[in-house]
Amino acid sequence: MWILLGIAVLIMTLVWDNSRKQWRVNTFEKSRILGPFTIPIVGNGLQALTLRPENFIQKFGDYFNKYGKTFRLWILGECLIYTKDLKYFESILSSSTLLKKAHLYRFLRDFLGDGLLLSTGNKWSSRRKVLAPAFHFKCLENFVEIMDRNSGIMVEKLRNYADGKTCVDLFKFVSLEALDVTTETAMGVQVNAQNEPNFPYTKALKSVVYIESKRLASVSMRYNWLFPLAAPLVYRRLQKDIAIMQDFTDKVIRERRAILERERADGTYKPLIMGDDDIGGKAKMTLLDILLQATIDNKPLSDVDIREEVDVFIFAGDDTTTSGVSHALHAISRHPKVQERIYEELVSVLGPDPDAPVTQTKLLELKYLDCVIKETMRLHPPVPILGRYIPEDLQIGEKTIPGNTSILLMPYYVYRDPEYFPDPLAFKPERWMDMKTTTHTPLAYIPFSSGPKNCIGQKFANLQMKALVSKVIRHYELLPLGADLKATYTFILSSSTGNNVGLKPRTRVK
C-alpha cells in the first residue's frame, strides 16, 4: 500500500517537474544552449553542492570552455543562463523594460529592501531622479574631504606594520575605511569603524553580508522557506543583525528629520533645488539630507523609503570600493615600475607633503592613477557578475531565451578575452592611455554596468578609490609579500588568500 502510494507520488512529482520545465528545455535545445547533464527534479543541484565562493570563478570558466560563450544550469526548478557573449549584454543592458534583477539578488532584499538596486518601474525611475543631487559635483567635493580624512586614519593604522617585512592583508583595513566613508557621506554620522570595529552597526553589517553571501553557494540556505529549517541558528543571527542595522539607521533618520522640522519651524530651512549652486555648500549635504527634503508625486519619502536608499548606498559603496582598492594596491605592489610612475605623478600633482589634503580637482588630474584603477577593475572587477530576470521569451539573434529565466552576464570573462584585450592576463595600465587602441567593442568594459541601470555612484566610487590609493602610495612603498590572489565571489570579487602586501615608509621628498 505505502509502496504504491510512494510510487504514485514520485510519478506525479516527475510529471509536474517535467511540465513546468518542458517549454524552457525545448527552447534551449532549439537555440543550442547547452549545459551540464541534469536529473529530474534536482536539475544540476548535485553539481551545485560542489560550488563554493572560492571556486565559483574557476567552475564557471570550466563551463565556458566546455559549452561555449553561453550555458545553462538548473537548480531545482530555477533556471539560470550564464553568458559572456556581448550580444546578450547589448540586448539586456540597453533594455528599458528588463530591469528586474535576477533571482540571485534575492539574498540582498532581506536587508536592502526595495531600494534603487532592486526596484523597478516608476519607483526605480523616481528614486533615481531623487538621488541624483547626492552625486552633484559640489556634493562630491565635500565628500572628498571625508574620504581624505578617513584615508589618513587608515595610513596611520598601517604604520604599526610598516617594517618592510610584515605581510599585511589590506582587505580588512580598506573595508573599515570604506565603511567610515560611506556611513558619513550617507548619514552624516561617524561610526568610527577603523577605531571601533566592534561598534554594533559595523559588526552587524559585516555579519549580514557574510551570511547572505554564504547562501549563494548553499543549497540548504538558498531558499527562504528552507533556510530557517536547515540553519535555524544562522537564520536567527541574520534576523538579529538586520534588526540592529535597521534600528541604527532609523534612529539617525528620526534625529535628522527632527532637526529638519525645527528648521522649518524657526524659518532657517532652505529647500533643495536641483542645480542650486548651494548644493553641497557649507551645510555639507549628505545623502540622508537630500532624501529627507525630497518628494515624489508631491509626497515626502517615508522613513522606510529613506532607510532603503541609505542601506543600498552603504552596502554598494563599502563592498565595491573595498574590492577595487585592495586589488589595486595588491597589483601595484607586484609591479614596481607602475608604482614608481604613480608616485612620481602624485608628487607632481599633489606636492611632496603626503599629508597635504586632496581636492576633487586634484584627484581628477591623476591621469595615470586613473589608468591603474581601470586596469585593476578589468582584471579584478569588483562586480564580476550582472543579473537580470527574463519574464517572457526573448529573441537575441538566432537564439531564444525562454521566459521565467535568470540570465547572468559575466564581464569577468569578457575582460580576460584576447579578442577584446590583447595579452589579457598582463597588468598594463598603459593600455588605457590611448583609448583608440584599447577596444572599439561596445560593452567590452563596463565596470559600473551600462544602460538605464548603470551605477549612479560611479563618480563617487572613482574619487574614493583614487583618494585612498593615492594616500597609501604617498606614505608607503608597497612590497610583493604574501600569497597571491585567489578569486572568490561573494556578491563582489575578493580573494580567499587575502590582498597581501608589505609596507615600507617612504622618505619624505623635500
CORPE-V258212 format. One line per field, one symbol per residue. phi: phi as a letter, one per 20 degrees, with the letter a starting at -180 (. if undefined). A space follows every 10 residues. Layout:
phi = ???
//
This chain:
phi = .fffffffff ffffffffff dgffffffff eleeafgddg mfmdgffffe fcgfcgffff fffffednfb bccddleedc ddbcefffgf fefefededf ffggfffefg ddmdfgfdfc mfffffffff fgffdfffff ffffffffff ffffffffff dedmceecef gffffffffg fffffedmdd elffecfegg ffffffffff fffffgddff dfdffegfef bfffffffff ffffffffff ffffffffff fffffenefc fecgnffegm ffflgdgfgf ffeecclmcf ffffgffgff ffgfffffff fgffffffff fffecfffff fffgffffee nfffeffdcg fffffeffff fffffffffc fgdecccced fcgcecmedd effmcedded fgeffdeffd cglfeeecgf fefdffeead egmfbcfdmb ngdfffdffg ffffffffff ffffeceede dnfffcgcdc mceccfende bdccgefffe
//
